[in-house]
Amino acid sequence: MYRQDQIDAAMLADRTAEFRGQVTRRLSGELSEEQFKPLRLMNGLYLQLHAYMLRIAIPYGALNPGQLRRLAHIARVYDRGYGHFTTRTNLQLHWIRLVDAPDILDLLAEVGLHAIQTSGNVIRNITADPYAGATLDEVDDSRVWAEAIRQWSTFHPEFSYLPRKFKIAVTASPADRAATRIYDIGLRLHRDAAGELSFEVGVGGGLGRSPHLGAILRERLPVRHLMSYLQAILRVYNLHGRRDNLHKARIKILVSQLGVETFAREVEAEWEASDKAAADLPLEELARIRSGFLDAGLETLPATSSRFEAAKADSRALARFARRNLKSHRTPGYTIVHVSLKTIGQTPGDCSAEQMEAVADLAERYSRNEIRVAYDQNLILPHVKLDDVPEVFTALEAVGLATPNIGLVSDIIACPGLDYCALANARAIPIAQEIARRFEEPERAERIGDLKVKISGCINACGHHHVGHIGILGVDKKGEEYYQITLGGSGGAPGEGEAAIGQMIGPALPFARVAQAVDDLVEAYLAERQEGEIFIDTLRRTGLEPFRAAVYADAHQA
């Protein structure tokens, strides 16, 4: 994986020293909260309901064992012993004391981590396919391009004060495991018959108050022009984006108001007029970045492992784990291991310090020193020998991380909601916990099959509810928590078909009715499904009515 150099280290040290002085001035009263707010946000520090929250950037979701151990140490010493992995592959610590924030940033910098551009109207943390470098279906390593964009965008003077926050995702596979269609810019790499790489460029995706899927501006952008084209898009946005209305400031609104064709013409005109040679990434710089993502040095092994097969035959638990949590690797004899952070009844995405240390140990011993964070709030060990899976499973089981539910109904995405967030209208965590308990029985969960439940505690949609097969949005109704249900959303992940925004099925439900409503929806699916269909397939075939009827069968329930 890519490693920072001396220039990066010096920059981070200077940045933290500056922030330490700002914190001192805030604690002494020299700075008011209003004056301090923009300064702390530039360092990823939020003030939430009960305490400060620090959002730590994990670029394209890649960590090494030393970094994960450092996160565990910080969680144990400066927080309450755990961290929360988010849908943007960041880690959030929700109980930070202001006086400790500079020390934490120094500790992060020592292992090449930081909290820069995790807040504010800037280009945020770049996300990528969590299988990058390990999956057979990719045409290139998307981390290379995510790292190039990260370097280009960090402290970019022209794009440090955009109309609103800006998010970019990259994938190099036909299977979109990065949900690129819901990003401000979504980039998908293709390779033609001649071996030439190009980007499909999507613009204007985003969820929140007005959800949009990104529109395709360019189907085949030569990769050598990536930076100049990104520059053109951002310049058009910087020029025309709304700055007078927070709710209309995202690029998705600009693309919608101008129309895709007009927006595309503006971008093309800006691009053609620009100095492409000055903006684009030099080939030697691309080669330097690519050298940080060399082959993991995997061994030549048989495609199957008799040891692994024998262990599966002896253990139903391991066999179930293998069915749900192992994915195909590009190299024979290896597998991609998903580590579920969705233990039944726990908070989705939470990981204790002890669990982080256990995963770091496993990565060091069995996964070529690599850990990935996926946008579904789980961790991944990308390079595990099939021979080693039984030991990995046993170690994960010992720390409560072997739940065999990847992609199943209890593998829920949820934001922190009203338990932590000052913006939330309703709780998300208790809803997720209750739904998971209802589907705790493994045989039933497997019989139901792939089903994506996503929950947000407010309209900002940090839980991606718009693109859940079942989406749940918390709303406030005269001081009481209610929840809107949407169906048919999709982020475009493997097996889901094209990305889609879910449709609301009826009136909002009170807190006590939500988990039962999900149960009702599942039973309606089981009654309607045809052979080979997953939940979203049946829904698309039948339409909403059988599902709506299942939830609102009794008038008093509406």
Rosetta blueprint (number, residue, H / E / L):
1 M L
2 Y L
3 R L
4 Q L
5 D L
6 Q H
7 I H
8 D H
9 A H
10 A H
11 M H
12 L H
13 A H
14 D H
15 R H
16 T H
17 A H
18 E H
19 F H
20 R H
21 G H
22 Q H
23 V H
24 T H
25 R H
26 R H
27 L H
28 S H
29 G L
30 E L
31 L L
32 S L
33 E H
34 E H
35 Q H
36 F H
37 K H
38 P H
39 L H
40 R H
41 L H
42 M L
43 N L
44 G L
45 L E
46 Y E
47 L E
48 Q L
49 L L
50 H L
51 A L
52 Y E
53 M E
54 L E
55 R E
56 I E
57 A E
58 I L
59 P H
60 Y H
61 G H
62 A E
63 L E
64 N L
65 P H
66 G H
67 Q H
68 L H
69 R H
70 R H
71 L H
72 A H
73 H H
74 I H
75 A H
76 R H
77 V H
78 Y H
79 D L
80 R L
81 G L
82 Y E
83 G E
84 H E
85 F E
86 T L
87 T L
88 R L
89 T L
90 N L
91 L E
92 Q E
93 L E
94 H E
95 W E
96 I E
97 R L
98 L H
99 V H
100 D H
101 A H
102 P H
103 D H
104 I H
105 L H
106 D H
107 L H
108 L H
109 A H
110 E H
111 V L
112 G L
113 L L
114 H E
115 A L
116 I L
117 Q L
118 T L
119 S L
120 G L
121 N L
122 V L
123 I E
124 R L
125 N L
126 I L
127 T E
128 A E
129 D L
130 P L
131 Y L
132 A L
133 G L
134 A L
135 T L
136 L L
137 D L
138 E L
139 V L
140 D L
141 D L
142 S H
143 R H
144 V H
145 W H
146 A H
147 E H
148 A H
149 I H
150 R H
151 Q H
152 W H
153 S H
154 T L
155 F L
156 H L
157 P H
158 E H
159 F H
160 S L
161 Y L
162 L L
163 P L
164 R L
165 K L
166 F E
167 K L
168 I E
169 A E
170 V E
171 T E
172 A L
173 S L
174 P L
175 A L
176 D L
177 R L
178 A L
179 A L
180 T H
181 R H
182 I H
183 Y L
184 D L
185 I E
186 G E
187 L E
188 R E
189 L E
190 H E
191 R E
192 D L
193 A L
194 A L
195 G L
196 E L
197 L E
198 S E
199 F E
200 E E
201 V E
202 G E
203 V E
204 G L
205 G L
206 G E
207 L L
208 G L
209 R L
210 S L
211 P L
212 H E
213 L L
214 G L
215 A E
216 I E
217 L E
218 R E
219 E E
220 R E
221 L E
222 P E
223 V H
224 R H
225 H H
226 L H
227 M H
228 S H
229 Y H
230 L H
231 Q H
232 A H
233 I H
234 L H
235 R H
236 V H
237 Y H
238 N H
239 L H
240 H H
241 G L
242 R L
243 R L
244 D L
245 N L
246 L H
247 H H
248 K H
249 A L
250 R L
251 I H
252 K H
253 I H
254 L H
255 V H
256 S H
257 Q H
258 L H
259 G L
260 V H
261 E H
262 T H
263 F H
264 A H
265 R H
266 E H
267 V H
268 E H
269 A H
270 E H
271 W H
272 E H
273 A H
274 S L
275 D L
276 K H
277 A H
278 A H
279 A H
280 D L
281 L L
282 P L
283 L H
284 E H
285 E H
286 L H
287 A H
288 R H
289 I H
290 R H
291 S H
292 G H
293 F H
294 L L
295 D L
296 A L
297 G L
298 L L
299 E L
300 T L
301 L L
302 P L
303 A L
304 T L
305 S L
306 S H
307 R H
308 F H
309 E H
310 A H
311 A H
312 K H
313 A H
314 D H
315 S L
316 R H
317 A H
318 L H
319 A H
320 R H
321 F H
322 A H
323 R H
324 R H
325 N H
326 L E
327 K E
328 S E
329 H L
330 R L
331 T L
332 P L
333 G L
334 Y E
335 T E
336 I E
337 V E
338 H E
339 V E
340 S L
341 L L
342 K L
343 T L
344 I L
345 G L
346 Q L
347 T L
348 P L
349 G L
350 D E
351 C E
352 S E
353 A H
354 E H
355 Q H
356 M H
357 E H
358 A H
359 V H
360 A H
361 D H
362 L H
363 A H
364 E H
365 R H
366 Y H
367 S L
368 R L
369 N L
370 E L
371 I E
372 R E
373 V E
374 A L
375 Y L
376 D L
377 Q L
378 N L
379 L E
380 I E
381 L E
382 P E
383 H E
384 V E
385 K E
386 L H
387 D H
388 D H
389 V H
390 P H
391 E H
392 V H
393 F H
394 T H
395 A H
396 L H
397 E H
398 A H
399 V L
400 G L
401 L L
402 A L
403 T L
404 P L
405 N L
406 I L
407 G L
408 L L
409 V L
410 S L
411 D L
412 I L
413 I E
414 A E
415 C L
416 P L
417 G H
418 L H
419 D H
420 Y L
421 C L
422 A L
423 L L
424 A L
425 N L
426 A L
427 R L
428 A L
429 I H
430 P H
431 I H
432 A H
433 Q H
434 E H
435 I H
436 A H
437 R H
438 R H
439 F L
440 E L
441 E L
442 P H
443 E H
444 R H
445 A H
446 E H
447 R H
448 I H
449 G L
450 D L
451 L L
452 K L
453 V E
454 K E
455 I E
456 S E
457 G L
458 C L
459 I L
460 N L
461 A L
462 C L
463 G L
464 H L
465 H H
466 H H
467 V H
468 G L
469 H L
470 I E
471 G E
472 I E
473 L E
474 G E
475 V E
476 D E
477 K E
478 K L
479 G L
480 E E
481 E E
482 Y E
483 Y E
484 Q E
485 I E
486 T E
487 L E
488 G L
489 G L
490 S E
491 G L
492 G L
493 A L
494 P L
495 G L
496 E L
497 G L
498 E L
499 A L
500 A E
501 I L
502 G L
503 Q E
504 M E
505 I L
506 G L
507 P L
508 A L
509 L E
510 P E
511 F H
512 A H
513 R H
514 V H
515 A H
516 Q H
517 A H
518 V H
519 D H
520 D H
521 L H
522 V H
523 E H
524 A H
525 Y H
526 L H
527 A H
528 E H
529 R L
530 Q L
531 E L
532 G L
533 E L
534 I L
535 F H
536 I H
537 D H
538 T H
539 L H
540 R H
541 R H
542 T H
543 G L
544 L L
545 E H
546 P H
547 F H
548 R H
549 A H
550 A H
551 V H
552 Y L
553 A L
554 D L
555 A H
556 H H
557 Q H
558 A L
